[in-house]
Each structure stands twice: as C-alpha cells, then as structure tokens.
C-alpha cells in the first residue's frame, strides 16, 4: 500500500474524541469538518508548560527524500500511548512546494502518519494562504505608497527589501521586474518572490505569543529606506493592523490525530534551510500544556533545525527540551559514505562505515547543548542485520543510547524501544540547554560560533556586499539579534556536494537579509535561495484525481 492508501484505510475519529483525551472542553474547539479543529491560544498554561517533558526530534544530514523525522515523531507519540503516557505530537504544516516538488506528502509515513493526510498536505485550514495574503498585502501597500503623490513616505524603490511570496516552488519568480505598464502600473523596480515557508510572516506567526504580539511584530518589519536614508517599517504604512486581521485565525494551532488515534497539533511550516525550521511557539506550549510528553521536530539535519530550534525558538519561548532524538538511516549513512542515491538500498557495510563520521558530527554538535540524546535508527526493509549492528555498535562506542525504530512498518508498536529510552533519558535531565552564542555577542561572533561549533567549519568569510550590509544592520541597532543561517541542508558546509563530515572549509556569506519583525538576522551562505525550483521530474506529474474524487500519487 502507498502512503495515501494507508491513510485512506483508516476512518478518523471525530476530532471531539481526540480533544477529550486531552481534556479540552468542546466549547474551545473551532471545527473544520469532523476531523480538524483550531484551538484558542488561551488554553496555554505556563505553569503546566514548565512541568512538561519536551522532546526534540532531529536528524543527520538527509538524503533528498528525508530521513523520517516526522514518521519517528508520530511513531514515538503512539508508542508512548501504549506505555500509558499522555503524549502529543507538535509538528509543522507541509508546504505545497515540496508536496508537488521532490518529496510528495509530508505528514509522516506508513503506519506513523497524521490524518486527514490529504487535507493536511493540501490546503488544510488555510494558514499558509493567510500568511501569503498578509505578506502580499504589505507588498501592495509598499508599491502603492511609492506611486502615491499625496501620502508618499518618500520610499526609495531601489532600497525596498520586502518581497512577495507564494507557496510553490517556482524559480521563474526569484527575480522579477514589477509595476510595468506605464504610469497606471506604478514605479517599475526589481524585486522577487520567496516561498511562503521562507517568508518573514511565517517566522513571525511561529514566534508570536498572541494577536497583540503578532500585530506588533508585523509592524516592526523593515521594508526599505527613504531617499534621505531613513528606515521605513510596516507600521509607517499602517499595514500591521490589516495584516493581523488576515492572520487572526492562522495564529490558532490545528488539532488532528495520528492513525492510532492519538493527538497531534500542527501549526506553521518554516523551512530549516532558509528559515527557523520549527512549528510555532503557541503550538508547542499548547502541547506542553495538554500533555506530559510533547514530541516536536525541527527541519532537515540538526545543524539547521535543531540549532535554530534551540538558539532562536527556545530562547524566545523560555523553554528547553529534556531529550533530543537524532534520527539516522542506514541509507543516508551509505550515501555519505559514497554510495549513489540509486544504490543506497543495496547492502554495503564498507560505504556505511565511511558515512559514520556524518553521524559523529551531529552527535558532537548536539552534545554542545548539554541535553541528553538518543539515536533512533529509522529502519527500512532494505536494511540488513549486518548494517544495523555496525551503527548500533558505533553509537555504543560513542556512549550514546540507540534504538531501532520501525514506526513506518508497525506504527507505535515499532517504536516502543525508542519510547522507553526517551522516558529514561528525559528523567535524567534537570538542566536547560547551553546556547551556542550569547545575544550580546556581535553578529560576526554569533556566526563564527555556529559555524565552528555546529558545522565544524574553520571560519566565516563575508562578501563585500555582506560586509556593507552587516555594518548597516549593526548601525541600525540590530546587532543583538539571533542569527538564522540560510544554508544548504545537504552538507555541514555551504557546498551541497561535500557529503559526510567535511574538514578544512569556510562558510561563505553572500549577503544578509534582516527580519526585524521576527527578530533575527539571516546570513545567506553559498548559493542558497529562498525560492526553490522544481526538480526535473516533479511529484506533481504523478498526482491525480478520479471522477469519484479519489486522489492518487500524493506520496
């Protein structure tokens, strides 16, 4: 059975039953049909948040299809349910870019999925659309003000940094010229699009604590300068009130369920290679209010997702995980050992051993945070006993607990070993995580600490453009912000071809973007782009629907 066939074989429980398991009063539910509901933010109880066991699921450097963080997260929640623990999964919403691009669906896999899978992977409750509209409203107001004669703020069109966004991979929109068509079309200028998952509005939604905070953060968005060099923000355009109105429902987390009928909260969807890579603060705190164990994931490898989860999200939210689960796969380790993507399902112990340094690199960087760790080997049917024994032995040699996970094949019952180890490790954690850098460090120092401690790089090299931008942002008073690295997810380095655990390399910062609303600075490394393109054979070509409305090909 395909992923979608497995998902469609299970009849979801009414969402009120799932809410009842978490003691959520029915009057708090905002129904989106029978199997989805939005939850109001006032459910959050900060005292309960402090007592929760927050578990972060991250991964080694992934292959293009991913290594199963969401599958592992959902399997772990279901396993904790078998062990009579009150647990909830808190994960991100899928972006249509990967769904129709290279990856297909992104709601877990096999017997460890969240449902309704089709809805979640497509329009869901409309959060991404609201984010896109709020983003593009600001863009329209900027161009309208540039065109205006009576109410002009004197914005220099050449300085406008705000881009439009769309939730689709479309390389043709990366760099465009807007406002063509004569006087009625506005003042022509160069601009472009970001994918919605990389927009600052997505980041703001995931870092906001409520509607007032959301409105304030939207107002603090830097859009460009006047002809005299004065900074202009969204609040100067009176944009933030209307933007918050468009986001009034999107800020509420979404309640769904796993295939085994356990609760899952899905909210927000920033990518980790070009944004902060983790779900919203309000969703995580809601999960921590309603459970004893909150299982959450952070995108791509730990060098991106986990680093940003801890240094940006946890710092902003005042939370800290009790255990980190590092997901590894035999196939990815063989890939990092030199095996081609077409051959990674073949047994090759030699290639596997050559790829182990990638696992070592992630373990080493995660240890810097001072949080207990468990390695979860996400098992595939092509993995052999000999290969699994090599990884298990290597983890034990490094002093890190390891569990074999069969969530894809067996659901929660396939993750019981992992669940037991997570419970054990979480019980030993009494401290908060150690940040990689201090906020009072300079932006340059913050980047160097991330690149050396997390990536294993020697140094950070800035282009002339990046140097001038860095000076400008520090002069504007933003040197105390965290940094959100935009870097390839395919390597510890900024070169996607350098697999394994590269040595003797620098991280090259091409340019900076600044997210004054979200509250971080974005160094863009190497050839990283904030609007992806489609692959040679997009997943969209295999997705279809028949006359009865049955969808096929969605993973």
Buried (B, 14 or more C-beta within 10 A) or exposed (E): EBBBEBBBEBEBBBBBEBBBBBEBEEEBBBEBEEBBBBBBBEBBBEEBBEEBBBBBBBBBBBBEBBBBBBBBBBBBBBBBBBBEBBBBBBBBBBBBBBBBBBBBBBBBBBBBBBBBBBBBBBEBBEBBBBBBBBBBBBBEBBBEBBBEEEEEBEBBBEBBBBBBBBBBBBEEBBEBEBBEEEEEEBEEBEBBBBBBBBBBBBBBBBBBBEBEBBBBBBBBBBBBBBEEEEBBBBBBBEBBEBBBBBBEBBBBBBBBBBBBBBBBBBBBBBBBBBBBBBBBBBBBBBBBBBBBBBBBBBBBBBBBBBBBBBBBBBBBBEBBBBBBBBBBBBBBBBBBBBBEEEEBBEBBBEBBBBBBBBBBBBBBBBBBBEBBBBBBBBBBEEBBEEBBEBBBEBBEEBEBBBBBBBBBBBBBBBBBBBBBBBBEBBEEBEEBBEBBBEEEBEBBBBBBBBBBBBBBBBEBBBBEEBEEBBEBBBEEEBBBBBBBBBBBBBBBBBBBEBBBBBEEBBBBBBBBBBBBBBBBBBBBBBEBBBBBBBEEEBBBEEBEEEEEEEBEBBB
